[in-house]
Amino acid sequence: MKIVVVGGSGRIGGKLVYNLRQDDYRVLEASPTFGVDTLTEAGLAKALEGASVVVDVTQSPSLDGADAKAFFETSGRHLLAAGRAAGVGHHIALSIVGTDRLQASGYFQAKKLQEDLVKASGIPFTILRSTQFFEFITGVVQDGTTRDVVISPAPVQPIAGEDVAEALADLVLGAPLNDTVEVAGPERYRLDDLATQVLTAYEDPRRVVADVHAPYFGAELDERSLLPGERPRIAPTRFSDWLRQSLQAPAPAGLHSNRKG
């Protein structure tokens, strides 16, 4: 079977491609880097020829609401139309836990639009909503101001990017669910506690300021905003283990796969 990973040169896409190839699956990386552009449709029809499964892990170049909406609508419509024409049997899209609850944010409105396009496409589908990546949270903390890191104290159940790639790979090898499922890390924290751990690990002297009004993609968070529902898939990697490993020498880009081919 031919698997096309759209966004295959990105953080999650690269891990997914690597892991599937380690298990001897036929995988095509589709991104502008590899001559496939979902916005202009350049190379798109050819990339999807003979594809059984398409995995959409694209990300908008801009997190601004209007830009993100334009990206996900245009990219999504082009990708799904090409998928229908190619007879794709399973379309998998990566989204975010809490999308429905964060519609005050233009970015999350864009992600909801992407999900709705998939559901209405007529192609058998699975949508995987993930909690926040460890890598994303660490980046947000490190990008704070020169003196303070102001962040919401909202609860979160973050996950390693590698575990998200593993969850996607399992969906690739299964039948379409025509539903939305969730994946989350094994532990719950408050965002400000995670920020403190990151600053301590990097010996960063800045202080963490917990502010319930601190915006998250333009929306305020409450106690439930970022948490999964009752039955998410629980990934194995703990934040403390991931953070310790991230401080050591960089690992190979794809890490390893836990599945058998």
C-alpha positions as CSV (number, residue, x, y, z in Angstrom):
1,M,0.0,0.0,0.0
2,K,1.1,3.5,-0.8
3,I,1.0,6.0,2.1
4,V,1.4,9.8,1.4
5,V,2.4,12.0,4.3
6,V,1.5,15.6,3.5
7,G,3.7,17.8,5.6
8,G,6.3,15.0,5.5
9,S,9.2,17.4,6.1
10,G,7.8,18.8,9.4
11,R,8.4,17.8,13.0
12,I,5.6,15.1,13.2
13,G,5.6,14.2,9.5
14,G,9.3,13.5,9.5
15,K,9.0,11.2,12.4
16,L,6.0,9.4,10.9
17,V,7.8,8.9,7.5
18,Y,10.9,7.5,9.2
19,N,9.0,5.1,11.4
20,L,6.8,3.7,8.6
21,R,9.9,3.2,6.4
22,Q,11.7,1.4,9.2
23,D,8.8,-1.0,9.1
24,D,9.2,-1.4,5.3
25,Y,6.0,0.5,4.3
26,R,5.9,2.4,1.0
27,V,5.8,6.1,2.0
28,L,5.9,9.3,-0.1
29,E,6.9,12.6,1.6
30,A,4.7,15.4,0.2
31,S,5.6,19.0,1.0
32,P,7.0,22.0,-0.9
33,T,10.4,20.7,0.0
34,F,9.7,17.6,-2.1
35,G,7.9,19.4,-4.9
36,V,4.3,19.0,-3.6
37,D,2.4,22.1,-2.7
38,T,-1.2,21.9,-1.4
39,L,-1.8,25.6,-1.9
40,T,-0.8,25.8,-5.5
41,E,-1.6,22.1,-6.2
42,A,1.8,21.7,-7.8
43,G,2.7,18.0,-7.9
44,L,-0.3,17.1,-5.8
45,A,-2.3,14.9,-8.2
46,K,0.9,13.0,-9.2
47,A,1.8,12.5,-5.5
48,L,-1.6,11.0,-4.7
49,E,-1.7,8.6,-7.7
50,G,-2.3,5.1,-6.3
51,A,-2.3,6.2,-2.7
52,S,-4.3,4.1,-0.2
53,V,-3.8,6.4,2.8
54,V,-3.2,10.1,3.0
55,V,-2.0,11.7,6.3
56,D,-2.3,15.4,6.6
57,V,0.1,16.9,9.1
58,T,0.5,20.2,7.5
59,Q,0.8,23.4,9.5
60,S,0.0,27.0,8.6
61,P,3.2,29.1,8.1
62,S,1.4,31.8,10.2
63,L,-0.6,31.3,13.5
64,D,-2.6,34.5,12.8
65,G,-6.2,33.6,12.6
66,A,-7.0,35.0,9.1
67,D,-3.8,33.5,7.6
68,A,-4.4,30.1,9.2
69,K,-8.0,30.0,7.9
70,A,-6.8,30.8,4.4
71,F,-4.1,28.2,4.6
72,F,-6.2,25.3,6.0
73,E,-9.2,26.0,3.8
74,T,-7.2,26.2,0.6
75,S,-4.9,23.4,1.4
76,G,-7.7,21.2,2.7
77,R,-9.9,21.7,-0.3
78,H,-7.1,21.0,-2.7
79,L,-5.9,17.9,-0.8
80,L,-9.3,16.4,-0.4
81,A,-10.3,17.0,-4.0
82,A,-7.1,15.4,-5.2
83,G,-7.8,12.5,-2.8
84,R,-11.3,11.9,-4.2
85,A,-9.9,12.0,-7.7
86,A,-7.2,9.5,-6.8
87,G,-9.6,7.1,-5.0
88,V,-7.8,7.5,-1.6
89,G,-9.4,5.0,0.8
90,H,-8.4,6.7,4.2
91,H,-7.7,10.3,4.9
92,I,-6.1,11.0,8.3
93,A,-5.8,14.5,9.7
94,L,-3.9,15.7,12.8
95,S,-5.7,18.2,14.9
96,I,-5.6,19.5,18.5
97,V,-7.4,18.6,21.7
98,G,-9.7,21.4,22.7
99,T,-10.4,22.7,19.3
100,D,-14.2,22.9,19.9
101,R,-13.7,24.7,23.2
102,L,-11.3,27.4,21.9
103,Q,-13.3,28.9,19.1
104,A,-12.6,32.4,20.5
105,S,-9.2,31.9,18.8
106,G,-8.9,32.5,15.1
107,Y,-6.3,29.7,14.9
108,F,-8.6,27.2,16.4
109,Q,-11.4,28.3,14.2
110,A,-9.1,27.4,11.3
111,K,-8.4,24.0,12.7
112,K,-12.1,23.4,13.2
113,L,-12.6,24.4,9.5
114,Q,-10.0,21.9,8.5
115,E,-11.8,19.1,10.5
116,D,-15.2,20.0,9.0
117,L,-13.8,19.8,5.5
118,V,-12.5,16.3,6.2
119,K,-15.8,15.2,7.6
120,A,-17.8,16.5,4.6
121,S,-15.4,15.2,2.0
122,G,-17.0,11.8,1.4
123,I,-13.6,10.1,1.9
124,P,-13.4,7.6,4.8
125,F,-11.5,9.4,7.5
126,T,-10.0,9.5,10.9
127,I,-9.2,12.7,12.8
128,L,-6.6,12.5,15.5
129,R,-6.7,15.3,18.1
130,S,-3.5,15.5,20.1
131,T,-2.7,17.4,23.2
132,Q,0.2,19.9,23.2
133,F,3.6,18.6,22.2
134,F,6.4,18.8,24.7
135,E,8.5,20.4,22.0
136,F,5.9,23.1,21.5
137,I,5.6,24.0,25.2
138,T,9.4,24.1,25.5
139,G,9.6,26.5,22.6
140,V,6.9,28.8,24.0
141,V,8.7,29.0,27.3
142,Q,12.0,29.8,25.7
143,D,10.5,32.5,23.6
144,G,9.2,34.5,26.6
145,T,10.3,38.0,27.3
146,T,13.8,38.9,28.6
147,R,12.6,39.1,32.2
148,D,9.5,37.0,32.6
149,V,7.6,34.1,31.1
150,V,3.9,35.0,31.5
151,I,1.8,31.9,31.0
152,S,-1.6,30.5,31.9
153,P,-1.8,28.0,34.8
154,A,-4.4,25.9,32.9
155,P,-4.1,22.1,33.2
156,V,-2.5,20.3,30.3
157,Q,-1.7,16.7,29.5
158,P,1.2,17.1,27.0
159,I,2.7,14.5,24.8
160,A,6.0,13.8,23.0
161,G,6.0,14.4,19.3
162,E,7.4,10.9,18.8
163,D,4.3,9.4,20.5
164,V,2.0,11.4,18.3
165,A,3.8,10.0,15.2
166,E,3.4,6.5,16.7
167,A,-0.4,7.1,17.2
168,L,-0.7,8.3,13.6
169,A,1.2,5.2,12.3
170,D,-1.2,2.9,14.1
171,L,-4.1,4.7,12.5
172,V,-2.5,4.4,9.1
173,L,-2.4,0.6,9.5
174,G,-6.0,0.4,10.6
175,A,-9.4,0.9,9.0
176,P,-11.0,4.4,8.8
177,L,-12.9,5.2,11.9
178,N,-15.0,8.0,10.4
179,D,-14.6,9.6,13.8
180,T,-12.4,11.8,15.9
181,V,-10.1,10.2,18.5
182,E,-7.7,11.8,21.0
183,V,-4.2,11.1,22.2
184,A,-2.5,12.5,25.3
185,G,0.5,12.1,27.5
186,P,0.5,10.1,30.7
187,E,0.6,13.0,33.2
188,R,-1.3,16.2,33.9
189,Y,0.5,19.4,34.8
190,R,-0.3,23.1,35.0
191,L,1.3,25.1,32.2
192,D,3.2,27.4,34.7
193,D,4.6,24.3,36.4
194,L,5.9,23.0,33.1
195,A,7.4,26.4,32.4
196,T,9.3,26.3,35.7
197,Q,10.7,22.8,34.9
198,V,11.9,24.0,31.5
199,L,13.6,27.1,32.8
200,T,15.2,25.1,35.7
201,A,16.5,22.5,33.2
202,Y,18.0,25.2,31.0
203,E,19.4,27.2,33.9
204,D,17.3,30.1,32.8
205,P,17.1,32.8,35.5
206,R,13.8,34.3,34.3
207,R,10.7,33.9,36.5
208,V,7.4,32.3,35.6
209,V,4.3,34.5,36.1
210,A,1.0,32.5,36.2
211,D,-1.7,34.6,34.7
212,V,-5.2,33.2,34.2
213,H,-5.8,35.9,31.5
214,A,-2.6,35.1,29.5
215,P,-3.8,34.4,25.9
216,Y,-3.3,31.0,24.2
217,F,-3.5,31.6,20.5
218,G,-5.7,34.6,21.4
219,A,-8.1,32.7,23.7
220,E,-8.2,32.5,27.5
221,L,-8.0,29.0,29.0
222,D,-10.1,27.4,31.7
223,E,-9.7,24.2,33.7
224,R,-10.9,22.0,30.8
225,S,-9.7,23.9,27.7
226,L,-6.6,21.8,26.9
227,L,-7.6,18.4,28.5
228,P,-8.7,15.3,26.6
229,G,-12.0,13.6,27.1
230,E,-12.7,10.4,29.0
231,R,-11.1,7.8,26.7
232,P,-8.0,9.2,25.0
233,R,-5.1,7.0,23.9
234,I,-2.4,7.5,26.5
235,A,1.1,7.7,25.3
236,P,4.0,6.4,27.3
237,T,6.7,9.1,27.4
238,R,6.8,11.3,30.6
239,F,7.8,14.9,30.3
240,S,10.6,14.6,32.8
241,D,12.2,11.8,30.8
242,W,11.8,13.6,27.6
243,L,13.2,16.8,29.0
244,R,16.3,15.0,30.4
245,Q,16.9,13.3,27.1
246,S,16.5,16.6,25.2
247,L,19.3,18.1,27.2
248,Q,21.6,15.3,26.0
249,A,23.1,14.8,22.5
250,P,20.5,15.1,19.8
251,A,19.0,11.8,18.7
252,P,18.5,10.7,15.1
253,A,15.7,12.6,13.4
254,G,13.2,9.8,13.4
255,L,14.1,8.0,16.6
256,H,12.8,4.4,16.6
257,S,9.5,2.7,15.9
258,N,7.8,0.4,18.3
259,R,5.7,-1.5,15.7
260,K,6.6,-4.5,13.5
261,G,6.4,-4.3,9.8
